[in-house]
C-alpha cells in the first residue's frame, strides 16, 4: 500500500491541471472536418508523432506487467521492447505508401490495394479486438493497479476497483470526444516525460538500494540472457527471433492504433522523423520497466522488500522505496500511461467505424456530419469498454493467460497480407481477401481449442494446442503466405491503374522525389544510432 503525502497529492493535482490546460488548448482549435478530428488536421510534427507513438504503446501492462515479467523471467520478454528497428521500417518503407495515398485507416489502404471485402473484414477484426481486448484489458489492469498501489479497498461501500476503472474511462473519454486527435497528440507530449521521469526514479533508487547493477546481475544470473534454448518451453530462440518479428511487424507497421499517428504528419519527412524519435523512446522500456522488476526480485531475495506475486513488484517498489512527492510523480506516470493508451484506442476505434463503415455506406455525408458521427462513435466505444469490465472481471485470469497468444494468432494473417501486397503486384485482390480470412480462421481455431487442451490429449488435434505459441505464429504466417501465392496463380491480377502507388514497383516518382528531398545526414545518423544501440543490448545480454 502506498501512503500518499500532501505533497504527492499536490503533484498529482498539478499533473491533472496541466492535462486540463492541454485539452482546453486543443479544443480551442476547432475541428472543421474528419481530418482535423481523426488525424489532427494532418499537421503534426515529428516531436508530437514520436511522443504519441510511445505514449500510446505504453500501458498498464508495461508498468505493472512488464515489471512483473522482469521479476519472474528476467530478460525473456525484452525482445518485444527492442523493436525500435521495426518502427524504423514503418518510417522508412511504409510511410511513403500510407501517407501519399491520403488514407485515414489501414482497412481503407487494403481496399485500394485489394478490394472492399478486405477492407470490411479487417475493420471488423480490428474493432472487435480493440473493444474486447485492448480497451477492456487496459481498463481492467488500470483498476487493479490503482487499487493495489493506493491500497484502497472501497469508498462509500463501492469497490475502489470500479471507482478507479470507471473514473479512468470517463475522464479519458471526455477529453478524447472533445479534443479529438489533437488532444491525444498534445497530451502525449505532456504524459511521455512524466512517465519516463517517474520510471527513471524507480530505476535509480532501486539500483542504489540493492547495491548496484552487479548485484542485480548476480541474483538474477539464471534469467539474464535474451537468447534461450530452441527447446525452451516458452521462449525458444527461433520462435523469439521470427515470431516476435511477425507480431511486431503487424503491430508497428499495419495496426491502425499505431499507424494513425504517422498519418497525422505534415509530410513524409515529419512522419519518418517521428518514427525515429519513437524508436529512441522505445529503447527505454527494457531499462525503466523490465529492469526494475529484476531489481524487485533481487531486493526480495535479500529480504529488503516482500511481495506475494510478480505483478506486485512495481507497486511494492513504489510503496517501500520512494520519498514523498516522488510517489506522486510515479503514480502520475501510471495515470499518463493508462490514459494515453485508452485515448488512442477510443480514437482509433471511432476512426475505423466512421470511415470504414458509416462513410462507406453513406458516402454523401458532409464532413460536419461525419465529425458528429465520429464523436458519437467515440462515446459508444467508451460505453462498450465500461460494459465489458464486469465480463473482464470474470475471465481475467483466462484472458491474461492467452493475451499474448491472441496477438500471435491475429498478427500472422494481417502481416502476410500487407507484406505480400506491397512487395508484389502479382498478389491478386482475391488472394488478399482469402489471406485475411484464412489467417483469422486458422488463428481462431487454436484460440477456441486452447481451453480444451487437456481434453484433446492423444487426439489428432492435440498438436494445435501443444505447439509453442511462437512456433504456431510462424507456421500460421507461412501457411497464409503459401495460400496467397497459390490463389494468386489462379485468380485475376488487379489492373495497373488500381496498383499505382500501392506496391514497391508502382510507387510514383513524385512520392519518391518527396522522400529523397526530405533526407539528410541526420536521418542516416539517427537510424544507425538506434540500430547500433539495439545491437549492443543484444550483444550485452546474449
Beta strands, then each sheet from edge to edge (+ up, - down):
strand 1: 154-155
strand 2: 158-159
sheet 1: 1+ 2-
end
